[in-house]
């Protein structure tokens, strides 16, 4: 019986470790994406179009772990604060220790992991009615 319990604990620990590594890789990928976006912004004075980000994402190491990146530059302007969410990706993990959440890129390049409820609350505060309407209708803006 003891062997079964120890084995079960070890399996759960390994799964949680694997998902922790995957989350870390997703954060690293988003950080690298953020560096590229900030360099573009510095060079051209504006945030890059979504098509640039989509093409860049494919070349990032560990981009598979990022999943689908939602890029919000269309909804941001020069008045946007450094804390605004620029891009995010939902990450779904099964284990108890990590759970569902989002890898978030802020306008100033910070990358962080946010739990699902915390993220959804923050995003709702930052979204314009037009953005909410377009996303809820399933229509995404045309690639720039």
C-alpha positions in Angstrom: 0.0 0.0 0.0 2.8 2.4 0.8 4.4 1.9 -2.6 1.1 2.8 -4.3 0.8 6.0 -2.3 4.5 7.0 -2.9 4.1 6.2 -6.7 0.9 8.3 -6.9 2.6 11.2 -5.1 5.6 10.9 -7.5 3.3 10.9 -10.6 1.4 14.0 -9.4 4.7 15.7 -8.7 6.1 14.9 -12.1 3.0 16.2 -13.9 3.0 19.4 -11.9 6.8 19.8 -12.6 6.2 19.3 -16.3 3.4 21.9 -16.3 5.5 24.3 -14.3 8.3 24.0 -17.0 5.7 24.5 -19.8 4.4 27.6 -18.0 8.0 28.9 -17.6 8.6 28.3 -21.4 5.4 30.1 -22.3 6.5 33.1 -20.1 9.9 33.1 -21.8 8.4 33.0 -25.2 6.1 35.9 -24.4 9.0 37.9 -22.9 10.9 37.4 -26.1 7.9 38.5 -28.1 7.6 41.5 -25.9 11.3 42.4 -26.6 10.7 42.3 -30.3 7.5 44.4 -30.1 9.3 47.0 -27.9 12.2 47.2 -30.4 9.7 47.7 -33.2 8.0 50.4 -31.2 11.3 52.1 -30.5 12.3 51.9 -34.2 9.0 53.0 -35.8 7.3 54.9 -33.0 4.2 52.7 -33.1 3.2 49.2 -32.0 3.6 46.6 -34.8 0.6 45.3 -36.6 -0.9 42.0 -35.7 0.5 40.3 -38.8 4.0 41.2 -37.7 3.4 39.7 -34.3 1.9 36.5 -35.8 4.8 36.0 -38.1 7.3 36.7 -35.3 5.6 34.4 -32.9 6.3 31.4 -35.2 10.0 32.0 -35.0 10.2 32.2 -31.2 11.8 29.3 -29.3 9.1 27.6 -27.4 6.3 29.2 -29.3 4.2 26.1 -29.2 3.8 26.5 -25.4 2.5 30.0 -25.9 -0.6 28.7 -27.6 -2.9 31.3 -29.3 -1.6 34.8 -28.6 -4.2 37.5 -28.5 -2.7 40.8 -29.5 -4.5 44.0 -28.4 -2.5 46.8 -30.2 -5.5 47.7 -32.2 -7.3 48.8 -29.0 -4.4 50.7 -27.5 -3.3 54.2 -28.2 -0.7 56.8 -27.1 -2.6 57.3 -23.9 -2.4 53.7 -22.9 -0.5 53.2 -19.6 2.4 50.8 -19.1 0.1 48.5 -17.2 -2.3 47.9 -20.1 -2.4 44.3 -21.4 -0.8 44.2 -24.9 -0.9 40.5 -25.5 -2.0 37.4 -23.7 -2.4 33.7 -24.1 -4.6 31.3 -22.2 -2.9 28.3 -20.7 -4.9 25.4 -19.4 -3.2 23.0 -17.0 -4.9 20.2 -15.3 -2.9 19.8 -12.1 -4.0 21.4 -8.8 -0.8 23.5 -8.2 -1.0 25.6 -11.4 -4.5 25.5 -12.8 -5.8 27.7 -15.6 -4.4 31.1 -16.2 -2.9 33.5 -18.7 0.6 34.5 -19.7 0.3 38.3 -20.0 2.5 40.9 -21.8 2.1 44.4 -20.6 2.7 47.5 -22.8 6.0 48.1 -20.9 7.3 44.6 -21.7 6.6 43.0 -18.3 5.4 39.4 -18.6 3.5 37.7 -15.8 1.3 34.7 -15.0 -2.2 35.6 -13.9 -4.9 33.3 -12.6 -8.0 33.1 -14.7 -10.3 35.3 -12.5 -7.7 38.0 -11.9 -6.9 38.2 -15.6 -10.5 38.3 -16.7 -11.3 41.1 -14.2 -8.3 43.2 -15.3 -9.0 42.7 -19.0 -12.7 43.7 -18.5 -11.5 46.9 -16.9 -9.2 47.7 -19.9 -11.4 46.6 -22.8 -13.4 49.2 -24.8 -17.0 48.4 -25.7 -16.0 48.0 -29.3 -13.4 45.4 -28.5 -15.8 43.5 -26.3 -18.5 43.6 -29.0 -16.1 42.4 -31.8 -14.7 39.6 -29.7 -18.1 38.4 -28.5 -19.3 38.4 -32.0 -16.4 36.2 -33.0 -15.1 38.7 -35.4 -11.5 39.5 -35.2 -10.0 42.7 -36.7 -8.5 42.3 -40.2 -4.7 41.8 -40.2 -3.0 45.2 -40.5 
